[in-house]
Every structure is written in structure tokens, then in C-alpha cells.
Amino acid sequence: MSGQFPPIEPYDSGMLDGGDGYWVYWECCGNRAGKPVLYLHGGPGSGCSASQRRFFDPQSLPCRAV
């Protein structure tokens, strides 16, 4: 995909207990002071990738990937 933003690394991440043995990975990246974006993607086991972080402007938007 062309026009993506530069690569960035998450500043925070973890696992959320979904109950019944299920765990959901989450991560935060981008500008902590901006208006948050919640990025929901894929299905069980699909995970987050570095390329998906590049969909959002890291200078203005904090992205929460779940």
C-alpha cells in the first residue's frame, strides 16, 4: 500500500483477559496527546502487524490496536 506513514513502535502493549481462557492483545502507538483511534482488525489469532500501525499519522493520532 502506498502513502503509508513511517514505521513506529508501540509505546505500550499487553494482554487483556477476555474470560473463559481467551486473551486479547492490545497496543498503543502514536501521539499520546491526540484524539485516539481504535483500530479493530481480523479475527481470533490474527494479531497486529507493524504495517497496520502505518495507516495512522503518528504525529497527530494515538492508535489503540486491538
PDBQT receptor file of N, H, CA, C and O in Angstrom, charges set to zero:
ATOM      1  N   MET A   1       0.851  -1.184   0.000  1.00  0.00    +0.000 N 
ATOM      2  CA  MET A   1       0.000   0.000   0.000  1.00  0.00    +0.000 C 
ATOM      3  C   MET A   1       0.888   1.235   0.000  1.00  0.00    +0.000 C 
ATOM      4  O   MET A   1       1.769   1.357   0.851  1.00  0.00    +0.000 OA
ATOM      5  N   SER A   2       0.679   2.137  -0.920  1.00  0.00    +0.000 N 
ATOM      6  H   SER A   2      -0.036   2.039  -1.612  1.00  0.00    +0.000 HD
ATOM      7  CA  SER A   2       1.489   3.358  -0.968  1.00  0.00    +0.000 C 
ATOM      8  C   SER A   2       0.876   4.431  -0.077  1.00  0.00    +0.000 C 
ATOM      9  O   SER A   2      -0.309   4.373   0.254  1.00  0.00    +0.000 OA
ATOM     10  N   GLY A   3       1.688   5.405   0.306  1.00  0.00    +0.000 N 
ATOM     11  H   GLY A   3       2.650   5.451   0.037  1.00  0.00    +0.000 HD
ATOM     12  CA  GLY A   3       1.205   6.511   1.115  1.00  0.00    +0.000 C 
ATOM     13  C   GLY A   3       1.101   6.217   2.590  1.00  0.00    +0.000 C 
ATOM     14  O   GLY A   3       0.445   6.960   3.321  1.00  0.00    +0.000 OA
ATOM     15  N   GLN A   4       1.730   5.152   3.046  1.00  0.00    +0.000 N 
ATOM     16  H   GLN A   4       2.262   4.549   2.452  1.00  0.00    +0.000 HD
ATOM     17  CA  GLN A   4       1.694   4.862   4.474  1.00  0.00    +0.000 C 
ATOM     18  C   GLN A   4       2.644   5.778   5.226  1.00  0.00    +0.000 C 
ATOM     19  O   GLN A   4       3.592   6.309   4.648  1.00  0.00    +0.000 OA
ATOM     20  N   PHE A   5       2.392   5.959   6.503  1.00  0.00    +0.000 N 
ATOM     21  H   PHE A   5       1.622   5.527   6.972  1.00  0.00    +0.000 HD
ATOM     22  CA  PHE A   5       3.242   6.767   7.372  1.00  0.00    +0.000 C 
ATOM     23  C   PHE A   5       4.495   5.977   7.740  1.00  0.00    +0.000 C 
ATOM     24  O   PHE A   5       4.527   4.761   7.556  1.00  0.00    +0.000 OA
ATOM     25  N   PRO A   6       5.527   6.646   8.257  1.00  0.00    +0.000 N 
ATOM     26  CA  PRO A   6       6.766   5.952   8.630  1.00  0.00    +0.000 C 
ATOM     27  C   PRO A   6       6.517   4.897   9.714  1.00  0.00    +0.000 C 
ATOM     28  O   PRO A   6       5.575   5.015  10.497  1.00  0.00    +0.000 OA
ATOM     29  N   PRO A   7       7.365   3.870   9.753  1.00  0.00    +0.000 N 
ATOM     30  CA  PRO A   7       7.218   2.836  10.782  1.00  0.00    +0.000 C 
ATOM     31  C   PRO A   7       7.403   3.407  12.187  1.00  0.00    +0.000 C 
ATOM     32  O   PRO A   7       8.233   4.290  12.403  1.00  0.00    +0.000 OA
ATOM     33  N   ILE A   8       6.627   2.898  13.131  1.00  0.00    +0.000 N 
ATOM     34  H   ILE A   8       5.953   2.181  12.955  1.00  0.00    +0.000 HD
ATOM     35  CA  ILE A   8       6.763   3.282  14.536  1.00  0.00    +0.000 C 
ATOM     36  C   ILE A   8       6.614   2.021  15.390  1.00  0.00    +0.000 C 
ATOM     37  O   ILE A   8       6.108   0.997  14.930  1.00  0.00    +0.000 OA
ATOM     38  N   GLU A   9       7.053   2.117  16.611  1.00  0.00    +0.000 N 
ATOM     39  H   GLU A   9       7.464   2.948  16.985  1.00  0.00    +0.000 HD
ATOM     40  CA  GLU A   9       6.920   1.022  17.566  1.00  0.00    +0.000 C 
ATOM     41  C   GLU A   9       5.905   1.412  18.635  1.00  0.00    +0.000 C 
ATOM     42  O   GLU A   9       5.778   2.596  18.947  1.00  0.00    +0.000 OA
ATOM     43  N   PRO A  10       5.180   0.453  19.204  1.00  0.00    +0.000 N 
ATOM     44  CA  PRO A  10       4.236   0.764  20.271  1.00  0.00    +0.000 C 
ATOM     45  C   PRO A  10       4.963   1.284  21.517  1.00  0.00    +0.000 C 
ATOM     46  O   PRO A  10       6.072   0.845  21.822  1.00  0.00    +0.000 OA
ATOM     47  N   TYR A  11       4.336   2.213  22.228  1.00  0.00    +0.000 N 
ATOM     48  H   TYR A  11       3.435   2.569  21.980  1.00  0.00    +0.000 HD
ATOM     49  CA  TYR A  11       4.907   2.670  23.493  1.00  0.00    +0.000 C 
ATOM     50  C   TYR A  11       4.327   1.886  24.666  1.00  0.00    +0.000 C 
ATOM     51  O   TYR A  11       4.824   1.983  25.788  1.00  0.00    +0.000 OA
ATOM     52  N   ASP A  12       3.270   1.104  24.405  1.00  0.00    +0.000 N 
ATOM     53  H   ASP A  12       2.866   1.025  23.493  1.00  0.00    +0.000 HD
ATOM     54  CA  ASP A  12       2.692   0.262  25.444  1.00  0.00    +0.000 C 
ATOM     55  C   ASP A  12       1.951  -0.887  24.763  1.00  0.00    +0.000 C 
ATOM     56  O   ASP A  12       1.434  -0.726  23.657  1.00  0.00    +0.000 OA
ATOM     57  N   SER A  13       1.898  -2.041  25.419  1.00  0.00    +0.000 N 
ATOM     58  H   SER A  13       2.318  -2.172  26.317  1.00  0.00    +0.000 HD
ATOM     59  CA  SER A  13       1.167  -3.183  24.888  1.00  0.00    +0.000 C 
ATOM     60  C   SER A  13       0.904  -4.165  26.018  1.00  0.00    +0.000 C 
ATOM     61  O   SER A  13       1.519  -4.079  27.081  1.00  0.00    +0.000 OA
ATOM     62  N   GLY A  14      -0.002  -5.087  25.788  1.00  0.00    +0.000 N 
ATOM     63  H   GLY A  14      -0.502  -5.156  24.924  1.00  0.00    +0.000 HD
ATOM     64  CA  GLY A  14      -0.288  -6.071  26.806  1.00  0.00    +0.000 C 
ATOM     65  C   GLY A  14      -1.348  -7.047  26.343  1.00  0.00    +0.000 C 
ATOM     66  O   GLY A  14      -1.746  -7.064  25.178  1.00  0.00    +0.000 OA
ATOM     67  N   MET A  15      -1.791  -7.856  27.281  1.00  0.00    +0.000 N 
ATOM     68  H   MET A  15      -1.468  -7.843  28.227  1.00  0.00    +0.000 HD
ATOM     69  CA  MET A  15      -2.821  -8.850  27.009  1.00  0.00    +0.000 C 
ATOM     70  C   MET A  15      -4.007  -8.584  27.936  1.00  0.00    +0.000 C 
ATOM     71  O   MET A  15      -3.828  -8.414  29.142  1.00  0.00    +0.000 OA
ATOM     72  N   LEU A  16      -5.204  -8.550  27.380  1.00  0.00    +0.000 N 
ATOM     73  H   LEU A  16      -5.350  -8.689  26.400  1.00  0.00    +0.000 HD
ATOM     74  CA  LEU A  16      -6.438  -8.314  28.117  1.00  0.00    +0.000 C 
ATOM     75  C   LEU A  16      -7.145  -9.653  28.311  1.00  0.00    +0.000 C 
ATOM     76  O   LEU A  16      -7.380 -10.379  27.344  1.00  0.00    +0.000 OA
ATOM     77  N   ASP A  17      -7.480  -9.977  29.539  1.00  0.00    +0.000 N 
ATOM     78  H   ASP A  17      -7.289  -9.388  30.324  1.00  0.00    +0.000 HD
ATOM     79  CA  ASP A  17      -8.168 -11.231  29.845  1.00  0.00    +0.000 C 
ATOM     80  C   ASP A  17      -9.620 -11.121  29.398  1.00  0.00    +0.000 C 
ATOM     81  O   ASP A  17     -10.389 -10.334  29.950  1.00  0.00    +0.000 OA
ATOM     82  N   GLY A  18      -9.992 -11.915  28.392  1.00  0.00    +0.000 N 
ATOM     83  H   GLY A  18      -9.368 -12.555  27.943  1.00  0.00    +0.000 HD
ATOM     84  CA  GLY A  18     -11.352 -11.900  27.867  1.00  0.00    +0.000 C 
ATOM     85  C   GLY A  18     -12.266 -12.922  28.534  1.00  0.00    +0.000 C 
ATOM     86  O   GLY A  18     -13.439 -13.040  28.180  1.00  0.00    +0.000 OA
ATOM     87  N   GLY A  19     -11.724 -13.658  29.498  1.00  0.00    +0.000 N 
ATOM     88  H   GLY A  19     -10.771 -13.562  29.786  1.00  0.00    +0.000 HD
ATOM     89  CA  GLY A  19     -12.516 -14.668  30.191  1.00  0.00    +0.000 C 
ATOM     90  C   GLY A  19     -12.552 -15.986  29.419  1.00  0.00    +0.000 C 
ATOM     91  O   GLY A  19     -12.252 -16.026  28.226  1.00  0.00    +0.000 OA
ATOM     92  N   ASP A  20     -12.914 -17.037  30.100  1.00  0.00    +0.000 N 
ATOM     93  H   ASP A  20     -13.157 -17.004  31.069  1.00  0.00    +0.000 HD
ATOM     94  CA  ASP A  20     -13.032 -18.377  29.508  1.00  0.00    +0.000 C 
ATOM     95  C   ASP A  20     -11.766 -18.804  28.770  1.00  0.00    +0.000 C 
ATOM     96  O   ASP A  20     -11.848 -19.526  27.776  1.00  0.00    +0.000 OA
ATOM     97  N   GLY A  21     -10.601 -18.369  29.242  1.00  0.00    +0.000 N 
ATOM     98  H   GLY A  21     -10.535 -17.783  30.049  1.00  0.00    +0.000 HD
ATOM     99  CA  GLY A  21      -9.334 -18.766  28.628  1.00  0.00    +0.000 C 
ATOM    100  C   GLY A  21      -8.929 -17.953  27.411  1.00  0.00    +0.000 C 
ATOM    101  O   GLY A  21      -7.923 -18.267  26.775  1.00  0.00    +0.000 OA
ATOM    102  N   TYR A  22      -9.691 -16.912  27.068  1.00  0.00    +0.000 N 
ATOM    103  H   TYR A  22     -10.509 -16.658  27.584  1.00  0.00    +0.000 HD
ATOM    104  CA  TYR A  22      -9.373 -16.078  25.904  1.00  0.00    +0.000 C 
ATOM    105  C   TYR A  22      -8.564 -14.859  26.326  1.00  0.00    +0.000 C 
ATOM    106  O   TYR A  22      -8.832 -14.257  27.366  1.00  0.00    +0.000 OA
ATOM    107  N   TRP A  23      -7.585 -14.503  25.525  1.00  0.00    +0.000 N 
ATOM    108  H   TRP A  23      -7.367 -14.993  24.681  1.00  0.00    +0.000 HD
ATOM    109  CA  TRP A  23      -6.755 -13.326  25.764  1.00  0.00    +0.000 C 
ATOM    110  C   TRP A  23      -6.726 -12.485  24.499  1.00  0.00    +0.000 C 
ATOM    111  O   TRP A  23      -6.670 -13.024  23.394  1.00  0.00    +0.000 OA
ATOM    112  N   VAL A  24      -6.764 -11.155  24.654  1.00  0.00    +0.000 N 
ATOM    113  H   VAL A  24      -6.809 -10.717  25.552  1.00  0.00    +0.000 HD
ATOM    114  CA  VAL A  24      -6.755 -10.233  23.516  1.00  0.00    +0.000 C 
ATOM    115  C   VAL A  24      -5.517  -9.355  23.631  1.00  0.00    +0.000 C 
ATOM    116  O   VAL A  24      -5.303  -8.700  24.651  1.00  0.00    +0.000 OA
ATOM    117  N   TYR A  25      -4.697  -9.345  22.572  1.00  0.00    +0.000 N 
ATOM    118  H   TYR A  25      -4.870  -9.877  21.743  1.00  0.00    +0.000 HD
ATOM    119  CA  TYR A  25      -3.514  -8.488  22.534  1.00  0.00    +0.000 C 
ATOM    120  C   TYR A  25      -3.945  -7.065  22.218  1.00  0.00    +0.000 C 
ATOM    121  O   TYR A  25      -4.845  -6.856  21.403  1.00  0.00    +0.000 OA
ATOM    122  N   TRP A  26      -3.309  -6.076  22.859  1.00  0.00    +0.000 N 
ATOM    123  H   TRP A  26      -2.579  -6.245  23.521  1.00  0.00    +0.000 HD
ATOM    124  CA  TRP A  26      -3.566  -4.666  22.564  1.00  0.00    +0.000 C 
ATOM    125  C   TRP A  26      -2.233  -3.929  22.535  1.00  0.00    +0.000 C 
ATOM    126  O   TRP A  26      -1.259  -4.365  23.149  1.00  0.00    +0.000 OA
ATOM    127  N   GLU A  27      -2.199  -2.819  21.824  1.00  0.00    +0.000 N 
ATOM    128  H   GLU A  27      -2.990  -2.465  21.325  1.00  0.00    +0.000 HD
ATOM    129  CA  GLU A  27      -1.007  -1.973  21.802  1.00  0.00    +0.000 C 
ATOM    130  C   GLU A  27      -1.399  -0.518  21.555  1.00  0.00    +0.000 C 
ATOM    131  O   GLU A  27      -2.450  -0.235  20.980  1.00  0.00    +0.000 OA
ATOM    132  N   CYS A  28      -0.540   0.397  21.997  1.00  0.00    +0.000 N 
ATOM    133  H   CYS A  28       0.314   0.167  22.464  1.00  0.00    +0.000 HD
ATOM    134  CA  CYS A  28      -0.736   1.835  21.821  1.00  0.00    +0.000 C 
ATOM    135  C   CYS A  28       0.488   2.410  21.117  1.00  0.00    +0.000 C 
ATOM    136  O   CYS A  28       1.622   2.071  21.457  1.00  0.00    +0.000 OA
ATOM    137  N   CYS A  29       0.260   3.272  20.144  1.00  0.00    +0.000 N 
ATOM    138  H   CYS A  29      -0.661   3.547  19.868  1.00  0.00    +0.000 HD
ATOM    139  CA  CYS A  29       1.360   3.936  19.458  1.00  0.00    +0.000 C 
ATOM    140  C   CYS A  29       0.876   5.301  18.966  1.00  0.00    +0.000 C 
ATOM    141  O   CYS A  29      -0.325   5.572  18.950  1.00  0.00    +0.000 OA
ATOM    142  N   GLY A  30       1.811   6.146  18.571  1.00  0.00    +0.000 N 
ATOM    143  H   GLY A  30       2.786   5.926  18.584  1.00  0.00    +0.000 HD
ATOM    144  CA  GLY A  30       1.470   7.479  18.076  1.00  0.00    +0.000 C 
ATOM    145  C   GLY A  30       1.497   8.530  19.171  1.00  0.00    +0.000 C 
ATOM    146  O   GLY A  30       2.038   8.306  20.253  1.00  0.00    +0.000 OA
ATOM    147  N   ASN A  31       0.904   9.680  18.874  1.00  0.00    +0.000 N 
ATOM    148  H   ASN A  31       0.464   9.862  17.994  1.00  0.00    +0.000 HD
ATOM    149  CA  ASN A  31       0.888  10.840  19.760  1.00  0.00    +0.000 C 
ATOM    150  C   ASN A  31      -0.085  10.619  20.919  1.00  0.00    +0.000 C 
ATOM    151  O   ASN A  31      -1.294  10.520  20.705  1.00  0.00    +0.000 OA
ATOM    152  N   ARG A  32       0.427  10.542  22.121  1.00  0.00    +0.000 N 
ATOM    153  H   ARG A  32       1.409  10.622  22.295  1.00  0.00    +0.000 HD
ATOM    154  CA  ARG A  32      -0.415  10.294  23.306  1.00  0.00    +0.000 C 
ATOM    155  C   ARG A  32      -1.413  11.419  23.566  1.00  0.00    +0.000 C 
ATOM    156  O   ARG A  32      -2.444  11.191  24.198  1.00  0.00    +0.000 OA
ATOM    157  N   ALA A  33      -1.124  12.628  23.091  1.00  0.00    +0.000 N 
ATOM    158  H   ALA A  33      -0.286  12.813  22.578  1.00  0.00    +0.000 HD
ATOM    159  CA  ALA A  33      -1.975  13.788  23.371  1.00  0.00    +0.000 C 
ATOM    160  C   ALA A  33      -3.054  14.006  22.313  1.00  0.00    +0.000 C 
ATOM    161  O   ALA A  33      -3.911  14.871  22.496  1.00  0.00    +0.000 OA
ATOM    162  N   GLY A  34      -3.042  13.250  21.212  1.00  0.00    +0.000 N 
ATOM    163  H   GLY A  34      -2.346  12.548  21.064  1.00  0.00    +0.000 HD
ATOM    164  CA  GLY A  34      -4.012  13.450  20.135  1.00  0.00    +0.000 C 
ATOM    165  C   GLY A  34      -5.344  12.772  20.411  1.00  0.00    +0.000 C 
ATOM    166  O   GLY A  34      -5.531  12.141  21.451  1.00  0.00    +0.000 OA
ATOM    167  N   LYS A  35      -6.277  12.912  19.458  1.00  0.00    +0.000 N 
ATOM    168  H   LYS A  35      -6.125  13.424  18.613  1.00  0.00    +0.000 HD
ATOM    169  CA  LYS A  35      -7.591  12.271  19.552  1.00  0.00    +0.000 C 
ATOM    170  C   LYS A  35      -7.406  10.788  19.198  1.00  0.00    +0.000 C 
ATOM    171  O   LYS A  35      -6.931  10.482  18.104  1.00  0.00    +0.000 OA
ATOM    172  N   PRO A  36      -7.770   9.857  20.101  1.00  0.00    +0.000 N 
ATOM    173  CA  PRO A  36      -7.475   8.436  19.891  1.00  0.00    +0.000 C 
ATOM    174  C   PRO A  36      -8.241   7.798  18.731  1.00  0.00    +0.000 C 
ATOM    175  O   PRO A  36      -9.377   8.164  18.431  1.00  0.00    +0.000 OA
ATOM    176  N   VAL A  37      -7.592   6.848  18.102  1.00  0.00    +0.000 N 
ATOM    177  H   VAL A  37      -6.669   6.550  18.346  1.00  0.00    +0.000 HD
ATOM    178  CA  VAL A  37      -8.186   5.997  17.074  1.00  0.00    +0.000 C 
ATOM    179  C   VAL A  37      -8.168   4.579  17.618  1.00  0.00    +0.000 C 
ATOM    180  O   VAL A  37      -7.136   4.118  18.105  1.00  0.00    +0.000 OA
ATOM    181  N   LEU A  38      -9.297   3.877  17.544  1.00  0.00    +0.000 N 
ATOM    182  H   LEU A  38     -10.136   4.251  17.149  1.00  0.00    +0.000 HD
ATOM    183  CA  LEU A  38      -9.350   2.474  17.943  1.00  0.00    +0.000 C 
ATOM    184  C   LEU A  38      -9.388   1.644  16.670  1.00  0.00    +0.000 C 
ATOM    185  O   LEU A  38     -10.329   1.749  15.883  1.00  0.00    +0.000 OA
ATOM    186  N   TYR A  39      -8.379   0.831  16.469  1.00  0.00    +0.000 N 
ATOM    187  H   TYR A  39      -7.615   0.746  17.108  1.00  0.00    +0.000 HD
ATOM    188  CA  TYR A  39      -8.257   0.015  15.265  1.00  0.00    +0.000 C 
ATOM    189  C   TYR A  39      -8.566  -1.441  15.607  1.00  0.00    +0.000 C 
ATOM    190  O   TYR A  39      -7.775  -2.108  16.274  1.00  0.00    +0.000 OA
ATOM    191  N   LEU A  40      -9.713  -1.927  15.150  1.00  0.00    +0.000 N 
ATOM    192  H   LEU A  40     -10.356  -1.385  14.608  1.00  0.00    +0.000 HD
ATOM    193  CA  LEU A  40     -10.108  -3.321  15.343  1.00  0.00    +0.000 C 
ATOM    194  C   LEU A  40      -9.860  -4.044  14.028  1.00  0.00    +0.000 C 
ATOM    195  O   LEU A  40     -10.213  -3.539  12.962  1.00  0.00    +0.000 OA
ATOM    196  N   HIS A  41      -9.265  -5.204  14.099  1.00  0.00    +0.000 N 
ATOM    197  H   HIS A  41      -8.979  -5.614  14.965  1.00  0.00    +0.000 HD
ATOM    198  CA  HIS A  41      -8.878  -5.884  12.862  1.00  0.00    +0.000 C 
ATOM    199  C   HIS A  41      -9.012  -7.385  13.008  1.00  0.00    +0.000 C 
ATOM    200  O   HIS A  41      -8.985  -7.913  14.119  1.00  0.00    +0.000 OA
ATOM    201  N   GLY A  42      -9.155  -8.060  11.903  1.00  0.00    +0.000 N 
ATOM    202  H   GLY A  42      -9.177  -7.631  11.000  1.00  0.00    +0.000 HD
ATOM    203  CA  GLY A  42      -9.072  -9.516  11.824  1.00  0.00    +0.000 C 
ATOM    204  C   GLY A  42      -9.941 -10.275  12.807  1.00  0.00    +0.000 C 
ATOM    205  O   GLY A  42     -10.844  -9.727  13.440  1.00  0.00    +0.000 OA
ATOM    206  N   GLY A  43      -9.635 -11.545  12.906  1.00  0.00    +0.000 N 
ATOM    207  H   GLY A  43      -8.902 -11.990  12.392  1.00  0.00    +0.000 HD
ATOM    208  CA  GLY A  43     -10.356 -12.413  13.815  1.00  0.00    +0.000 C 
ATOM    209  C   GLY A  43      -9.407 -13.041  14.812  1.00  0.00    +0.000 C 
ATOM    210  O   GLY A  43      -8.265 -12.601  14.940  1.00  0.00    +0.000 OA
ATOM    211  N   PRO A  44      -9.857 -14.055  15.515  1.00  0.00    +0.000 N 
ATOM    212  CA  PRO A  44      -9.020 -14.699  16.525  1.00  0.00    +0.000 C 
ATOM    213  C   PRO A  44      -7.671 -15.141  15.963  1.00  0.00    +0.000 C 
ATOM    214  O   PRO A  44      -7.590 -15.794  14.922  1.00  0.00    +0.000 OA
ATOM    215  N   GLY A  45      -6.619 -14.766  16.683  1.00  0.00    +0.000 N 
ATOM    216  H   GLY A  45      -6.684 -14.236  17.528  1.00  0.00    +0.000 HD
ATOM    217  CA  GLY A  45      -5.278 -15.179  16.307  1.00  0.00    +0.000 C 
ATOM    218  C   GLY A  45      -4.620 -14.377  15.205  1.00  0.00    +0.000 C 
ATOM    219  O   GLY A  45      -3.490 -14.683  14.823  1.00  0.00    +0.000 OA
ATOM    220  N   SER A  46      -5.292 -13.354  14.675  1.00  0.00    +0.000 N 
ATOM    221  H   SER A  46      -6.210 -13.106  14.984  1.00  0.00    +0.000 HD
ATOM    222  CA  SER A  46      -4.714 -12.610  13.543  1.00  0.00    +0.000 C 
ATOM    223  C   SER A  46      -3.592 -11.671  13.968  1.00  0.00    +0.000 C 
ATOM    224  O   SER A  46      -2.687 -11.409  13.177  1.00  0.00    +0.000 OA
ATOM    225  N   GLY A  47      -3.628 -11.154  15.206  1.00  0.00    +0.000 N 
ATOM    226  H   GLY A  47      -4.364 -11.367  15.848  1.00  0.00    +0.000 HD
ATOM    227  CA  GLY A  47      -2.563 -10.304  15.714  1.00  0.00    +0.000 C 
ATOM    228  C   GLY A  47      -2.482  -8.941  15.039  1.00  0.00    +0.000 C 
ATOM    229  O   GLY A  47      -3.227  -8.648  14.104  1.00  0.00    +0.000 OA
ATOM    230  N   CYS A  48      -1.561  -8.111  15.533  1.00  0.00    +0.000 N 
ATOM    231  H   CYS A  48      -0.955  -8.349  16.293  1.00  0.00    +0.000 HD
ATOM    232  CA  CYS A  48      -1.283  -6.787  14.972  1.00  0.00    +0.000 C 
ATOM    233  C   CYS A  48       0.055  -6.859  14.249  1.00  0.00    +0.000 C 
ATOM    234  O   CYS A  48       0.947  -7.604  14.655  1.00  0.00    +0.000 OA
ATOM    235  N   SER A  49       0.191  -6.093  13.194  1.00  0.00    +0.000 N 
ATOM    236  H   SER A  49      -0.533  -5.487  12.864  1.00  0.00    +0.000 HD
ATOM    237  CA  SER A  49       1.463  -6.077  12.472  1.00  0.00    +0.000 C 
ATOM    238  C   SER A  49       1.997  -4.651  12.389  1.00  0.00    +0.000 C 
ATOM    239  O   SER A  49       1.252  -3.682  12.536  1.00  0.00    +0.000 OA
ATOM    240  N   ALA A  50       3.289  -4.545  12.154  1.00  0.00    +0.000 N 
ATOM    241  H   ALA A  50       3.894  -5.332  12.034  1.00  0.00    +0.000 HD
ATOM    242  CA  ALA A  50       3.928  -3.234  12.032  1.00  0.00    +0.000 C 
ATOM    243  C   ALA A  50       3.338  -2.441  10.871  1.00  0.00    +0.000 C 
ATOM    244  O   ALA A  50       3.239  -1.216  10.954  1.00  0.00    +0.000 OA
ATOM    245  N   SER A  51       2.946  -3.110   9.798  1.00  0.00    +0.000 N 
ATOM    246  H   SER A  51       3.026  -4.104   9.730  1.00  0.00    +0.000 HD
ATOM    247  CA  SER A  51       2.387  -2.394   8.649  1.00  0.00    +0.000 C 
ATOM    248  C   SER A  51       1.040  -1.758   8.980  1.00  0.00    +0.000 C 
ATOM    249  O   SER A  51       0.706  -0.714   8.419  1.00  0.00    +0.000 OA
ATOM    250  N   GLN A  52       0.261  -2.358   9.876  1.00  0.00    +0.000 N 
ATOM    251  H   GLN A  52       0.532  -3.206  10.331  1.00  0.00    +0.000 HD
ATOM    252  CA  GLN A  52      -1.037  -1.785  10.249  1.00  0.00    +0.000 C 
ATOM    253  C   GLN A  52      -0.869  -0.499  11.051  1.00  0.00    +0.000 C 
ATOM    254  O   GLN A  52      -1.724   0.383  10.982  1.00  0.00    +0.000 OA
ATOM    255  N   ARG A  53       0.215  -0.378  11.807  1.00  0.00    +0.000 N 
ATOM    256  H   ARG A  53       0.910  -1.095  11.863  1.00  0.00    +0.000 HD
ATOM    257  CA  ARG A  53       0.471   0.868  12.554  1.00  0.00    +0.000 C 
ATOM    258  C   ARG A  53       0.692   2.041  11.607  1.00  0.00    +0.000 C 
ATOM    259  O   ARG A  53       0.481   3.191  11.991  1.00  0.00    +0.000 OA
ATOM    260  N   ARG A  54       1.105   1.771  10.401  1.00  0.00    +0.000 N 
ATOM    261  H   ARG A  54       1.276   0.837  10.089  1.00  0.00    +0.000 HD
ATOM    262  CA  ARG A  54       1.455   2.820   9.438  1.00  0.00    +0.000 C 
ATOM    263  C   ARG A  54       0.241   3.433   8.747  1.00  0.00    +0.000 C 
ATOM    264  O   ARG A  54       0.401   4.345   7.936  1.00  0.00    +0.000 OA
ATOM    265  N   PHE A  55      -0.968   2.957   9.045  1.00  0.00    +0.000 N 
ATOM    266  H   PHE A  55      -1.097   2.216   9.704  1.00  0.00    +0.000 HD
ATOM    267  CA  PHE A  55      -2.193   3.520   8.463  1.00  0.00    +0.000 C 
ATOM    268  C   PHE A  55      -2.555   4.865   9.088  1.00  0.00    +0.000 C 
ATOM    269  O   PHE A  55      -3.343   5.618   8.514  1.00  0.00    +0.000 OA
ATOM    270  N   PHE A  56      -1.993   5.177  10.251  1.00  0.00    +0.000 N 
ATOM    271  H   PHE A  56      -1.353   4.566  10.717  1.00  0.00    +0.000 HD
ATOM    272  CA  PHE A  56      -2.395   6.352  11.024  1.00  0.00    +0.000 C 
ATOM    273  C   PHE A  56      -1.215   7.285  11.227  1.00  0.00    +0.000 C 
ATOM    274  O   PHE A  56      -0.088   6.833  11.425  1.00  0.00    +0.000 OA
ATOM    275  N   ASP A  57      -1.472   8.589  11.179  1.00  0.00    +0.000 N 
ATOM    276  H   ASP A  57      -2.388   8.956  11.019  1.00  0.00    +0.000 HD
ATOM    277  CA  ASP A  57      -0.426   9.607  11.345  1.00  0.00    +0.000 C 
ATOM    278  C   ASP A  57       0.067   9.603  12.792  1.00  0.00    +0.000 C 
ATOM    279  O   ASP A  57      -0.671  10.011  13.689  1.00  0.00    +0.000 OA
ATOM    280  N   PRO A  58       1.299   9.151  13.037  1.00  0.00    +0.000 N 
ATOM    281  CA  PRO A  58       1.798   9.054  14.411  1.00  0.00    +0.000 C 
ATOM    282  C   PRO A  58       2.047  10.407  15.068  1.00  0.00    +0.000 C 
ATOM    283  O   PRO A  58       2.163  10.483  16.291  1.00  0.00    +0.000 OA
ATOM    284  N   GLN A  59       2.131  11.467  14.282  1.00  0.00    +0.000 N 
ATOM    285  H   GLN A  59       2.037  11.405  13.288  1.00  0.00    +0.000 HD
ATOM    286  CA  GLN A  59       2.353  12.803  14.841  1.00  0.00    +0.000 C 
ATOM    287  C   GLN A  59       1.080  13.400  15.429  1.00  0.00    +0.000 C 
ATOM    288  O   GLN A  59       1.155  14.251  16.315  1.00  0.00    +0.000 OA
ATOM    289  N   SER A  60      -0.102  12.964  14.947  1.00  0.00    +0.000 N 
ATOM    290  H   SER A  60      -0.163  12.273  14.227  1.00  0.00    +0.000 HD
ATOM    291  CA  SER A  60      -1.333  13.585  15.434  1.00  0.00    +0.000 C 
ATOM    292  C   SER A  60      -2.308  12.623  16.103  1.00  0.00    +0.000 C 
ATOM    293  O   SER A  60      -3.148  13.057  16.892  1.00  0.00    +0.000 OA
ATOM    294  N   LEU A  61      -2.219  11.324  15.807  1.00  0.00    +0.000 N 
ATOM    295  H   LEU A  61      -1.537  10.971  15.166  1.00  0.00    +0.000 HD
ATOM    296  CA  LEU A  61      -3.207  10.386  16.333  1.00  0.00    +0.000 C 
ATOM    297  C   LEU A  61      -2.576   9.316  17.215  1.00  0.00    +0.000 C 
ATOM    298  O   LEU A  61      -1.594   8.688  16.819  1.00  0.00    +0.000 OA
ATOM    299  N   PRO A  62      -3.131   9.102  18.411  1.00  0.00    +0.000 N 
ATOM    300  CA  PRO A  62      -2.727   7.929  19.177  1.00  0.00    +0.000 C 
ATOM    301  C   PRO A  62      -3.582   6.745  18.715  1.00  0.00    +0.000 C 
ATOM    302  O   PRO A  62      -4.809   6.843  18.717  1.00  0.00    +0.000 OA
ATOM    303  N   CYS A  63      -2.977   5.660  18.329  1.00  0.00    +0.000 N 
ATOM    304  H   CYS A  63      -1.980   5.580  18.326  1.00  0.00    +0.000 HD
ATOM    305  CA  CYS A  63      -3.694   4.500  17.844  1.00  0.00    +0.000 C 
ATOM    306  C   CYS A  63      -3.736   3.427  18.917  1.00  0.00    +0.000 C 
ATOM    307  O   CYS A  63      -2.712   3.109  19.521  1.00  0.00    +0.000 OA
ATOM    308  N   ARG A  64      -4.907   2.870  19.156  1.00  0.00    +0.000 N 
ATOM    309  H   ARG A  64      -5.739   3.128  18.665  1.00  0.00    +0.000 HD
ATOM    310  CA  ARG A  64      -5.091   1.748  20.062  1.00  0.00    +0.000 C 
ATOM    311  C   ARG A  64      -5.480   0.558  19.198  1.00  0.00    +0.000 C 
ATOM    312  O   ARG A  64      -6.607   0.500  18.705  1.00  0.00    +0.000 OA
ATOM    313  N   ALA A  65      -4.589  -0.373  19.008  1.00  0.00    +0.000 N 
ATOM    314  H   ALA A  65      -3.673  -0.326  19.409  1.00  0.00    +0.000 HD
ATOM    315  CA  ALA A  65      -4.877  -1.554  18.181  1.00  0.00    +0.000 C 
ATOM    316  C   ALA A  65      -5.290  -2.704  19.082  1.00  0.00    +0.000 C 
ATOM    317  O   ALA A  65      -4.636  -3.000  20.082  1.00  0.00    +0.000 OA
ATOM    318  N   VAL A  66      -6.382  -3.341  18.708  1.00  0.00    +0.000 N 
ATOM    319  H   VAL A  66      -6.913  -3.100  17.896  1.00  0.00    +0.000 HD
ATOM    320  CA  VAL A  66      -6.899  -4.482  19.470  1.00  0.00    +0.000 C 
ATOM    321  C   VAL A  66      -7.091  -5.640  18.513  1.00  0.00    +0.000 C 
ATOM    322  O   VAL A  66      -7.520  -6.717  18.925  1.00  0.00    +0.000 OA
TER     323      VAL A  66
